[in-house]
Amino acid sequence: SICHSDNNPKNYLVDADDKYFMIDFSDWIYDFPEKDVIRFFLFWASIFSQNRLNESIKTFLKVYQQKSTLEKTIWISSFQSIENEFDERRKKFHKKEILATNGQIHSEMLDLMDE
């Protein structure tokens, strides 16, 4: 799949009908969609409170999985490396670190995938 890979919230536009559009595909790559979803959630984790993060992930996964499936094995094998890349990129741009520690987001996301 074509993945955006820079799922910064600033790369999304919303029109008057609440349709979302992704912009700035300068860092696009061919990859597993699970990896792009992980990046997307990590951006949310950097800006949302824990409660809002959990609710947003839950809503997103419910809608997303109606259209396409996410492979849990790919998710599990990819999460740590994606999280490390994410943290390195945030350090490079002097951004706030993500709220999760010790795999907290990872386990919460997996739990929500099972609902």
Contacts in CASP RR format, 6 or more apart in sequence:
PFRMAT RR
TARGET T0000
AUTHOR 0000-0000-0000
METHOD contacts of the structure
MODEL  1
SICHSDNNPKNYLVDADDKYFMIDFSDWIYDFPEKDVIRFFLFWASIFSQ
NRLNESIKTFLKVYQQKSTLEKTIWISSFQSIENEFDERRKKFHKKEILA
TNGQIHSEMLDLMDE
1 30 0 8 1.000
1 31 0 8 1.000
1 32 0 8 1.000
1 33 0 8 1.000
1 36 0 8 1.000
2 28 0 8 1.000
2 29 0 8 1.000
2 30 0 8 1.000
3 28 0 8 1.000
3 29 0 8 1.000
3 30 0 8 1.000
3 31 0 8 1.000
3 32 0 8 1.000
3 33 0 8 1.000
3 35 0 8 1.000
3 36 0 8 1.000
4 11 0 8 1.000
4 22 0 8 1.000
4 25 0 8 1.000
4 27 0 8 1.000
4 28 0 8 1.000
4 36 0 8 1.000
4 39 0 8 1.000
5 27 0 8 1.000
5 28 0 8 1.000
5 29 0 8 1.000
5 31 0 8 1.000
5 35 0 8 1.000
5 36 0 8 1.000
5 39 0 8 1.000
6 24 0 8 1.000
6 26 0 8 1.000
6 27 0 8 1.000
6 39 0 8 1.000
7 36 0 8 1.000
7 39 0 8 1.000
7 40 0 8 1.000
7 43 0 8 1.000
8 43 0 8 1.000
9 43 0 8 1.000
9 44 0 8 1.000
9 47 0 8 1.000
11 22 0 8 1.000
11 23 0 8 1.000
11 24 0 8 1.000
12 20 0 8 1.000
12 21 0 8 1.000
12 22 0 8 1.000
12 23 0 8 1.000
13 20 0 8 1.000
13 21 0 8 1.000
13 23 0 8 1.000
14 20 0 8 1.000
14 21 0 8 1.000
15 21 0 8 1.000
32 71 0 8 1.000
32 74 0 8 1.000
32 78 0 8 1.000
33 68 0 8 1.000
33 70 0 8 1.000
34 70 0 8 1.000
34 71 0 8 1.000
34 74 0 8 1.000
34 75 0 8 1.000
34 78 0 8 1.000
35 74 0 8 1.000
35 78 0 8 1.000
35 82 0 8 1.000
37 60 0 8 1.000
37 64 0 8 1.000
37 70 0 8 1.000
38 75 0 8 1.000
38 78 0 8 1.000
38 79 0 8 1.000
38 82 0 8 1.000
38 83 0 8 1.000
38 109 0 8 1.000
39 82 0 8 1.000
39 86 0 8 1.000
40 60 0 8 1.000
41 53 0 8 1.000
41 57 0 8 1.000
41 60 0 8 1.000
41 105 0 8 1.000
41 109 0 8 1.000
42 82 0 8 1.000
42 83 0 8 1.000
42 86 0 8 1.000
42 98 0 8 1.000
42 105 0 8 1.000
43 86 0 8 1.000
44 53 0 8 1.000
44 56 0 8 1.000
44 57 0 8 1.000
45 53 0 8 1.000
45 98 0 8 1.000
45 99 0 8 1.000
45 100 0 8 1.000
45 105 0 8 1.000
46 90 0 8 1.000
46 95 0 8 1.000
46 96 0 8 1.000
46 97 0 8 1.000
46 98 0 8 1.000
46 99 0 8 1.000
47 96 0 8 1.000
48 56 0 8 1.000
48 99 0 8 1.000
50 99 0 8 1.000
53 99 0 8 1.000
53 105 0 8 1.000
54 108 0 8 1.000
54 112 0 8 1.000
57 108 0 8 1.000
57 109 0 8 1.000
57 112 0 8 1.000
58 112 0 8 1.000
58 115 0 8 1.000
61 70 0 8 1.000
61 112 0 8 1.000
61 113 0 8 1.000
61 115 0 8 1.000
62 115 0 8 1.000
64 70 0 8 1.000
65 113 0 8 1.000
70 113 0 8 1.000
72 110 0 8 1.000
72 113 0 8 1.000
75 109 0 8 1.000
75 110 0 8 1.000
75 113 0 8 1.000
76 110 0 8 1.000
79 106 0 8 1.000
79 109 0 8 1.000
80 106 0 8 1.000
83 98 0 8 1.000
83 103 0 8 1.000
83 105 0 8 1.000
83 106 0 8 1.000
86 98 0 8 1.000
87 97 0 8 1.000
87 98 0 8 1.000
90 96 0 8 1.000
90 97 0 8 1.000
90 98 0 8 1.000
98 105 0 8 1.000
99 105 0 8 1.000
100 106 0 8 1.000
END
